[in-house]
Amino acid sequence: MGKDKIRRFAELHNFHHVIESGIEEVFKADHPLKGRWREFYFKNNYPLVLELGCGKGEYTIKLAEKYPSKNFIGVDIKGNRIWVGAKMALENKLKNVMFLRTRIEFIASFFETDEVDELWITFPDPQETNSRRRKRLISPVFLKKYCGFLKKDGIINLKTDNDILYNYTLDLIKQNNLNLTLSTFDLYNSEFVAKAGNIKTHYEQIFLNEGKPIHYLQFNLNGNENINEP
């Protein structure tokens, strides 16, 4: 491990707005902060929004800046990436954003029933082959986890440049009678740019420069836990 990465990990351990949790702490167990995120850190009763697979936290940070009356938690397993967003939050003195370092497979161990108002999943690994569909952050395996803590009318936002993932999600929503709020194959040539926060990440801008359309959709689960593969 390089010296810079070592330094970042050391800083990350001391950031008050970063929670790190090992598998042994949440495997078949609830994290101590489950149901207490607003009480423990945010000290308010604003809506709670998660970005899953947040990477460097660009989207989490920009959402927090844009919506000061919401609380944001960026979730990722890569500490070196989370450090970037955590540092930005400190430099910008943002009080409505924090980061959770954990595997998303264990996300249900961290949040109580109806604790979360909204989810963002931005440019996740599409896991294109059929053998890896279960690993998609939008697959039934994960949607069932989200159903355990997302409010019944809670929104799930997906942004992707991948046609396979976008069409798969549309098929999944249709087959399971989930509530599709909006959908567009080409976000920046649609009327829904504001709905997506009009936020472009570094890699999103690269995709656009390459002429790739950005796909975006919103839907909710309506408390449906019986979700099957399309």
N, C-alpha and C positions, 0 to 999 in steps of 0.2 A: 504494500500500500504506500503511495507517494506521500511526501511530507504535507502537501497541501490538503490531501484527503484526510490525513490524520488530524490536522488542525481543524478542519471543518467538523469532523465527528466530535472532537473535544468541545467545540463551541456549541454544537447541537445539543449535547448532553446538559448544557447549562442554560439553554434558552427556556425561559419560563412559559413561553407560548408554544412549546413543542412537547408532545407526549410520546414517549417511545415505549413500546410494549412487546415483550418477547412471547413466543408461542406458549411457553409454559405458564404464562400469566392468564391467558384467555382460552386455552384449549379446553373445551367443554366447561367453561366457567365464565362468569360475568366480570368485566373490568370494574374496579371500584368507582369509576366516574360514570358508569352507565346510569342514565337518567338525571345526571347532575352537571351536565356541561354548562348550562346557563348559570347555575348557582356557583359552580367552582371557578369559572373563568370570566364569562361575559358579564355577569352581574346585571342582567336585564332579562326581559321576557320576549325579545325579538325573535322572529322566525329563524330556525336553524337550517343552514344549507350546507351540504357536503359536496366536494368535488372528489370523485373516486379516480385513483390513478392520476394524481395531480402533477406528477413529474416535478418540475422546478417551481411550480406554484404560480405561474404567470396568470392563469385564468382566475385562480382563487384570489390573488391580490387585486386584479383589476375589477372583479366583481365586488370585493369588499370596498374598494374606493368608490365605485359607482352606486352602491346601495348601502349607505352607512346605517340604515335602520334594519339591517339583517346581520346575523352572525354567520361566519363562514369557517369551515374546517376542511383543509386540504388533506387528503389521505393518500399515502404512498409508502412503499417499503424501502425505497432507495434514499438512504440518509444523505448522501452526497447531493442529490437533487433537491430534497426538501430544504437543505441548508440555504439554497439560493432564495427560495420564497420566504423562509423565515427571516433571513437577513433583510430582504426588501421590506417586510412588515415592520421591522425595527426601524429601519432608516426612514420610512414614511410615517412612523408613529401611528400605525393602524391598531385600534383597540378591538376591532370586530373580526379579527382573523387569527386563527391558530392552525397548527398542523399536527396530524396524528401519523406516527410512523408504525405501520403494521401491515400484515398481509390482508388483502381485502376478503380473503376466504373467511376471516374471523370477524368481519365487520359487525355481525349481529351481536357479538359479545360486548360491544361498546355503547349501543344505543337502545333505549327503552321504547316500548310500544308508543306510537304517536309522538315520538320526540323530535323527529326530523320532518321538515316541511317540504324540502326540495332536494333533488340530486342533479348533479352535472357529471356527465361522462364525456370527456372531450378527447377525441382522437385516440381511442384505446387500440390496443393490438387487435386487429380483426380476426386473428386465429382462423385463417381462411379455409383450411382443410376440414372436412367433415369430422375427422377424428378428434379435432380440437374445439369443436363447437361448444362443448360444455365449459370451456375456459373463457368464453366471451363474457365480458362484464354485463352484457345485456341478455345472457342466456337464462332459461328457467331456473337453473341452479342458483344463480345470483339474484334473480328477481324475487324468488321465494325468501331469500335472506332479507332483502330490502323491505319486503312486505311486513316483516316483523317489527320494523321501527318507523317506516314512512307513514305519514298520515293518509287516511283513505283517499283524500283528494290531492295528496302530495304529487308534485310534478316531477317527472324524470325527463331530463334534457339530454339528447345525444347529438354530438357533432362529429362528423367523420368525412373523410375524403374517399372512403372505401365503398364501392358499389355493392359488394357482396354483403357487408355488414349492414348497410342501410336497407337493402331489400329483405334480408333475413329478419330484421327488426320489424319491418312492415308486415311480413308474413306472420310473425309471432303475435303481433298485436291483433291482427285480423282473426287468426285461428282461435285465440283465447278470449275474444270479445273484450279486449281492453279498450280504454277510452283514448283514442288518438285525438289530441287537441289541435295539432298542426303538423304539417310535413311539407318539406320542399327539397327537391333534388339539387337546387342551385340557390343557396341562401342569399348571395350577394346580388342576385338578379331577381329577388322576390321582395314582397312587402314585409317580410318577417325579420329583417336585420335588427330592428330595435328589440324584438322579442328575445333575441339571442345576446342582447347586451351590446351589440356593435363592437365586440372585442375580437381582436385578431392576435393570436399568439405568433411567436417567431416562426414555428414550423408551418402554421396555417398560412402565413404570408408566402412562404416558399411554395406551398401547394398552389396558391393562387397565381404566383408568378409563372408556374409551370402550366397554367391553363386548366388546372383541375377544379371542377366545381365542388363547393363545400355543401354536404348534405346535412340537414338539420331536421329534427323532429322532437315533439313533446308528447308525452302520454302519461296516463296514470293507471294504477293497478286496481283502483276501486276496492281494495281489500281482498282481491282475488289471490288466494294462495295455491289454487290448483292450475298451475301454468305448465303447459306442455310444449315440447319442441314442435316447430311447424313442419 
